[in-house]
Amino acid sequence: MSTRRILAMQDVVKRVPVRIEKSDIPVSQYYGSDVFGLDAMREFLSEEAFESIQQSMNQGTIVDRKMADQVAACMKAWAQSKGVTHFTHWFQPLSGATAEKHDGFFEPIAGGRAIERFSGNALVQQEPDASSFPNGGIRNTFEARGYTAWDPTSPAFIWGQTLCIPTIFISYTGESLDFKTPLLKSLHAIDKAATDVCQYFDKNVTKVVATLGWEQEYFLIDSALYNIRFDLQQTGRTLFGHAPAKGQQLEDHYWGSIPERVSAFMRDFEYESHLLGIPVRTRHNEVAPAQFECAPVFEEANLAVDHNQLLMDVMEKVAIRHNFRVLLHEKPYAGVNGSGKHNNWSLATNTGKNLLSPGKTPKTNLQFLTFFVNTVMAVYEHADLLRASIASANNDHRLGANEAPPAIMSVFLGEQLSKVLDDLEKSVHSGKMSPEQKTALKLNIGKIPDILLDNTDRNRTSPFAFTGNKFEFRAVGSSANCGGPMTVLNAIVAEQLIKFKKEVDTLIDKKVEKDEAIFQVLKKYIIASKKIRFEGNGYGDAWKAEAKKRGLNNIPTTPGALEAMISKKSLDMFESLGILTHREQEARYEINLETYTKKIQIESRIIADMVDNQIIPAALTYQRVLIDNVNGLKNILSGADYKKASDTQIALIKEISERVSIIKKAADDMTEERKKANNLDSAKKQAHAYCDKVKPFFDTIRYNVDKLENIVDDATWPLPKYREMLYLR
């Protein structure tokens, strides 16, 4: 074992598990204590200011600057009572991470003194450099001005000694440059569209919110081993590494006993999360060794997205305290399960009804079927856009593998609901229904159970599955910002509900009874969207062939998938709903292409670096040992004895030479292709070149490097191996 690996392993072995006692305190006693939530607002704000904030949160009204001054002063007082010294506008630029710039509360005044001040202007608006964040050409380097603006619907919180104020991020000319702005607009669109449809069933419904419950998968690795894997540090995944003898094939890690050190880390980050009002409640071992999952209670989608972004930051910082590093990459290790972030989406009304949960009467079940069928229809109409929403260089490694949904978008409903839709399709005629038909139909849909959670199996091979009272978008990657996929899902369902209401109203205007009009339109959608419904094994090759027959696209790579973002259909939909202009959506397309290219470019450079500076030198060092040994045998053996003793070693010497030659040539050819790609004149051409010309070399190089790992003496091999990294000590 190389000296660096020995030192790293010794560092791992001597560690003592971190013990914390915070879990002895009931969560209810400290939950949300670092959030400027309702209790803190009531304590620190005047009644007038409290009502103003509540109105803004519930109705989207603007907080005027005078009231903002009062809110800012009270927010500062609350934060300082907890030892806070700085504030920041916390936002989500299109880089995928969160961003923050900390400013102190104090201001110098005359006489060499200072006062503590936090104005309404500072609360409401700040000016980051818009040209330094991904902007897709919307901002030039010399056009730097951009704005962050306070989002009152997501409460401020304290992280460390800083007051963090969730904000949107827009350019000087008003275009959105973040994930939050279009998400908020999509939430407004789905609210209006769904509320209008709810009026068919319940006049008391005046607001509909999209809810989200994410499930965050991740890996842990010992910091010492992470620190000597350059590929993990800079790309989030291992570019080389032979599969260990024991991986996940015994299926003994999933839901197994959580290792003590890992459990201490989990308790610690859950404590920090609960202080921040993040309702994390579930934890368990995942399928792969060193893989785990956590999940919260459902929340309104905007807050859930903020909480997920914050949680990833919390996890990474807390892990360092426990001598771990968190790996959020979708596929950090080849040959074992990758990580996703299942997005469980539903719609809830101000009356407390989950619109995707069946009721106890035909009327409430008809409402359920209306939103259920329209969601399926929306996915059918915009399957490629939904695929584009989860496309990334990271997720390309995971989609379609053994544990992840395929790159083909389909919807799983379960046997019972599939039968309900089939029966509905058969029973509704285009003409006027007889009283007997109406009665039979209503009796049939009235049989839908109030709770479907245990009445349908779960299909983990489906990218978009109905799981009882929600749809689970399983294809979202573990490192992704949920805001992107949720914006698309909200938008396509909002558009579909608008179409649905227009068609139903047209029939009603023609004197068709309301329920019959709804049934007729739903039947049309059930028939039209039937191709997207699939109940079988999404991992099998048979599904790929069947999907092709159905006309469903299989788009395995990111550059191809992203094209759906700028189709006329997608552009027109976003603009008609007021979510994204053509320019904003086209900018996001450019950003996604550039991000893909840069990630493959970085991986390519690191592969070449590791090949030249670690892999080949280690292989040649061990080859020299073998050559010296073979030469030494000549001094003590001769004839048949020498041949017998040296044949195996000579074969190894030759194999090392052959593999080193293959690796070196492939790395050099890859570098040349990278240079060619860099000279192309558009983001689209570059992304496709990196995908089609550069990336294919990765597999050739890796295959031969991994073969060398099995040949080269363990003491000489420079990289920690899977057998060392995947089993936490």
ABEGO torsion letter per residue (X at the ends): XBAAAAAAAAAAAABBBBBBAAAABBAAAABGAABBBAAAAAAABBAAAAAAAAAAAAAGBBBBAAAAAAAAAAAAAAAAAAGBABBBBBBBBAAGBBBBBBBBABBBBBGGBBBBBBBAAAAABBBBBAAABBAGGABBAABABBBBBBBAABBBBBBEABBBBBBBBBBAAGBBABAAAAAAAAAAAAAAAAAAAAAAABAABABBBBBBBBBBBBBBBBAAAAAABAAAAAAGBBABEBBBABBAAAGAABGBBBBAAAAAAAAAAAAAAAAAGBBBABBBBBABBGBBBBBBBBBBAAAAAAAAAAAAAAAAAAAAAAGBBBBABABABBGBBBBBBBBBBBBBBAAGBBAABBBABAAAAAAAAAAAAAAAAAAAAAAAAAAAAABBAAAAAABGBAABBBABBBBBAEAAAAAAAAAAAAABBABBBBAAAAAAAAAAAAABBABAAAABBBBAABABBBAGABBBBAABBAABBAAAAAAAAAAAAAAAAAAAAAAAAAAAAAGBBAAAAAAAAAAAAAAAAAAABBABBAABAAAAAAAAAAGBBBBABAAAAAAAAABAAAAAAAAAAGABBAAAAAAAAAAAAAAAAAAAAAAAAAAAAAAAAAAAAAAAAAAAAAAAAAAAAAAABBEAAAAAAAAAAAAAAAAAAAAAAAAAAAAAAAAAAAAAAAABABAAAAAAAAAAAAAAAAAAAAAAAAAAAAABBAAABABBBAAAAABBX
